[in-house]
Amino acid sequence: MGFLELLEVASMPIVQVLLISVLGAFLATDYCSLLSADTRRSVNKLVFVVFTPCIMFANLAQTVTLQDIISWWFMPINVGITFLVGGILGWLLVKLLNPKPQLHGLIIATCASGNMGNLMLILVPAICDEEGSPFGNRSVCRSVGLSYASFSMALGGFYIWTYSYQLVRSSATQFKALPAAGLVKSPNKDIDSDPHTLLLKPHQNQDLEIQGKQKVSTSSYIKNLLHQILEELFAPPTIGAILGFVFGATNWLRNLIIGENAPLRVIQDSIKLLGDGTIPCITLILGGNLIQGLRSSAVKTSVIVGVTCVRYIILPVVGVGVVQLAGNLGYLPSDPLFRYVLMLQFTLPPAMNISTMAQLFDVAQEECSVIFLWTYLVASLALTVWSTIFLSILS
């Protein structure tokens, strides 16, 4: 498979995202006015409560069985490593660049969370269809590849709606609490102030806030932590993923809704129909937010470059090392396609669901859109280069 053919395959899902984003941006302009800020918030809530749980459930229940979960046990660990390493690199990036407070959680989340959904569902089967593919029989490769990609999508969604969701939510909560706590510095307009105090003197009630701090008991901390974990687990997308795992792993439940002879297959078909609306809605909202982001020049170039380097240079190198090490230790199946999918999980652009979270918590929506625009523009070339490297390693 040549470089140009691979570039074409890798570019197709990226071009789809960009085209729909352009449509969303047009719908949000003053000329069209069909995708206003209020409309985007309302549609985003539908995505969070209805569409995303449906796509999570439909993909998991249909493609993942208990035997698959046991056989592919390393994939959840591999996805966890991508989030862990990406999160650490994102945290270092925040410390190094010192961006605006509302961007802290967004930067860490975009470094940690890859788009393991529609991109892999398109890219992996396309690689199988090409002549000269190192993955054997075309039809078998395509079928198994779709199962790998679907499992990867479900795992990625589970991590995104627990780990990344918490990052964006806590960052939004802390940012919104700064003005209320009197920790945001503002000019001192007293008559006797000098230039030094004019620039540096914070609100007077900052001292009151510091003096009024109370020690939180261990029991209260544990209680709040448990409440937070339960809240994340009961987020609609997480519930959809858990139910999908249960139905996929339990034969009698699976046979009720999956298959041509399933008595309740209409339920699965209806859920899948709702889930199909997830990606278009998220991408339209992303495009709508992009208009305001470009107008305000919301993100420093250093932040965009930093996120891009983490996602397309550092993480793929780590991915090759992790997969090769796990393979040498005998932890992986002999199927080279499985190893290709594991490596690819380290090479993807940021997860689209992050834009849903930013909109949901009303923090850094415009900045998120600008970061996504540039990282997705680079993605097609990065995926092509790294796929070529991965195929040469596995051949």
N, C-alpha and C positions, 0 to 999 in steps of 0.2 A: 504494500500500500504506500503510494508516493506521498511526498510532503504536501503537494497541492490538493490531492484528493482528501487527505486527512484534514487539511485546513478547511476545505469545503464542509466536511462532516461536522467539525467542531464549531464552525461558524453558524450553522443553521439555527440551533436553539438560541444563540446569542442574538442573531438578527431578528428572530421572532420577538424576543424581549424588547429590543430597541424599537421595532416597528410599533408594537402595542403601546410602548411608553410615549412615542411621538404622538400617537392618537390621543392618549390621555392628556398630554400637554396641550394639544389643540383644543380639546373639550374644556380645559380649565382656563383658556384665555378669555379676555373680556369680549372678544368677537363672538365666541360660542356660548360661554357661561352655562354649560351643562354640568360641569364637574367642579362646583364651588367648594370652598373649605368645609362648609356644613355637610354638603352631599358626600364628600370624601370621608368625613367622620362616620356618617351613617352607614355607608357601604362597608367601611372598614370593620364596624361592629358586626355586620352580617358575616363578613369573612371570618372573624374571630369566633363567633358563636355557632355558625351553621356550616359554612363551606369547608373550613379547615378540618374540623372534626370528622366530616363526612369523607374527605379524601384520605385522611389517615386510616379510618376504619375500613373503607372499601379496599384499599391496597393491601393492608395487612391481612384482613380476613380471607382475601382471595388468593394471595400468592405465598403466604408463609405458613408452614405446618410445624408441628412439634418436632418432627424429624429434622426439618431445615434448621430450626433454632439450635438443636443439639449439634448438627454437623457444622454449622457456620458460627460456632461459639466465639471465634476470635473477632468476627466483624464488629460486635458491640464494643469490644475492647479497643479495636482500631479507631472506630468513630470517637470513642471517649478520648483517645490520645490526641486526635486532631483538635478537639475542643480544648483539652488541657494545654497543649503546647501553644495553640493559637491564642488562648486566653492569656497565657504568661507573656507571650510576645506583644500582645495588645496592651497589657499593663505596662510593660517596659516602654512601649511607644508613647503612652500617655505621660509617663514620668519624664521621658526625654523631650517631648514636644510641648508639654504643658498647655494643652488646648483649652478652650472654654469649658466650664464645668459641665454644661449640658451634653458635651460630646464624649465624656469619659466612658460611660457605659456603651455608647454607640460604637466607639472605636474598638473597644475590647470585644464586643459582640461580633462586629464585622470581621475581625481577625480570627475569631474562634469558630464561627459558624459558616460552613460551606453549603452551597446550594445542592443538596443531595437528592433533589426531586426531579423536575422535568428535564434537567440537563442530562442526567445519567440515563433516564428512560429513553432518551433520543440517541445519545452518543454510544452507549454500550451495544445495542442491537445493530447500529450502523457499522461499527467496527466488525461485527460478526459477518455482515453481509458482503464485506469486501473480499475480493480474491487475494489469496496469499496471506490471509489472516492466520496467525499461529494458534488459533483456538479450535481447530478441528472442524467437524461437520457444521455447515452453516445453520441448518434448522435447529439442531441440538444446541449450538452455541447461542442462538437467538433466544430460545426458550429459557435456558438456564440463565443467560445474561439478564433477561427481564426479571427473573426471580431475584437475582442478586441486586439489581437496581431497585426493585420494589422494597426489598428488605432494608437496603441502605437508606432509601427515602423514609421509611417508617422510623428507623433508628435515629436518623438525623432530625426528624420532626420531634421525636421524644426528647432528645437533648436540647433542641432549640427552645421548646416550650417549657423546659424546666430551667436549664442553666442560663441560656441567653435571655429568656423572659425575665428571670430574676435580675440579671445585669442591667437591662434597660429600665426595669421598674424601679430598682433601688437607686439608680442614677437619677431618674426623673424625680423621685421622692426627695432625695437629698438636694437636688438643684432647686426645687420649688420651696424647700424649707429654709433656704438661705435668707431670702428677704424677711421672712417672718421671724427668724432668729436674730435679725440685725447684724448678720455677718457679711452683708454686701457693702463694700466700701463706697461712699458717696462724698462729694465735695462738702467741705465744712464752710458754711456761709456766714459764720460769725464775723462781726465787724472787726474784731481784733485779730483775726486769723492772719498768718503770714503765708507765703507761697508753699512752705513745707507742710504746714497743717492743712492748707487748702487741698492738697493732693492726697495726703496720707491719713487724715483723721477719719476713723470709721464712725458709725452711728454711736451716739452716746449710750444707747441701751445695750451695746455689746458687752460692756463691763457687767451690767446687771445680768445679762444672759450667762456669762462665764461664772459669776458668783452664784447664780441660781441653779447650777448643775447639781443633780442628785445622783447618788450611786444606785445603780440598778442591781437588785439582788440576783443571785444565780438562778433561783427558781423562776423569777420573772423572765430572765433571759431565755431559759430553756422553754418556757411556755410560749414566748413570742416566736422562738425558732420553730417549734412544732407547728404553731399556727401558720407560719409562713410556708413551711413545707407542704402542709395540707392544702393550703390555698393554691400552691403551684400544681399539686397533683390533681386538684379538682378544676383546673382551668379546662375549658371545653376541648381544645386540641389534645390535651393529655388524656382526658377521659376517652376520646375517640381512639387514641393509640392503644390504651389498655384494653378496651373492649375488642379492638381488632386482634390483638394478641390472643385474647381469651377465645374468641370465635375461631381463629385460625388454628390454634393448638388443640382445640377440643373437637374431636371428629363429629360427634352427634350434633353439636351446634353448627359446625361448618356445613354439614350435609343439609341442614334446614334451609340455608340461604344461598349456598354456592353450588353451581352446577345446573345443567339443563333440566334435570329431574327434581331439583330441590322444590319442596312445596311452597316455600316462602321466598323464592328467588326474586320476586317483584320488590321485596324490601332492599335487597342488595343492589338491584338495578336503580331504584330510586335514590339510594344513598350515593351511588356512583355518579348519577346524573347531577346531584347537588355538588359533589366534590369537584366535578369538572369545571365548575365556575370559579374555583379558587385562584388559579394562576392568572387568568385574564383580569379578574377584579383587582388583585394585588398589583399587577403591572400597570393598569390604568391609573390607579391611585398614585403609584410611584411617578408616573409621567406628569400627573397633575401637580404634585408637590415640587417637581423639578423646575417648573416655571418660576415659582417664587425663589427657589434656591439659586438659580442662575442670576436672577435680578439682584439678589442681595450679596452675591459673591460669598456664600455662607461658610466655605471651608478653605483653610489655608492649603496651598499646594503641598507643603511638607506632610500634612496629614494624609492627603490622597496618595502621595508617593510612598509613604510609610506603610499604609494598609496594602497597597499593591505589591510592594516588596515582600511583605509577610506572606501574603496569599499565594504569590506566584514564583517566589524564589526560595525563601527559607522553608516554608512548610513542605513543598514537594521534595526537597532534599531530605528532610526528616522522614518523610513518608517512605522513600526508597530504602533508607536505612532500617526503619522499623520492620517493613515487610521482608526485606532480605534476612534480617536477623531472626525473625519469627520463622521463616522458611527453613533456615539452616538448623534451627533448634527442633524442627519437626512439628511445629504447632499448626501448620497450615495444610490443607488438602493439596494434592498434587495438581489440581486443575489450574493451569496458568491464567485462565479468565478470572478466577477468584482473586488471584494476586493482583491482576491488572485493576480490578475494581477497588481493591484495598489501596493501591497506590493513587488511583484517580481521586479517592476521597480527600486526599491532601492537596488537591490541585484546583479545586473549584472556586468560582467567585462567591461573594457573600450570599447568604440565604435571603431569599425575597421576603420571608416572614419577618425579618427585622424591621422592614418598613411598616408592616402591620403593627408591630409593637410600638414603634415611634409615634405612629398616628394614634394608637390607642391611649398612650400616656401623655400625648400632646407635648412631646419634647423632641427637638432636633429633626423634625420631618424634612425640612428643606435641605439641611446638611446631609441627611441620609440619602436623599435623592441624588445629590451631586456626587457623593462618594460612589454610589451604585452606577451612575452614568459612566464614570471614568474606569472603574474596575471591570465593568462589563464590556467596555470598548477594548480593553486589553485582553479580555478572557479568551477570545477566539484564537489569538496568536499563541497565548500561553498554553492553552489546552492542546493545541496542535504540536507545539515543540515538546511538551512533556509526554504526550501520548506516543510520539515517535521514539522518545528515549525509553519509555516503559516497554513498548513493543520490541525494541532491540534487546533490552535486558531479558525479556521472557522468551525470545525466539531461540 
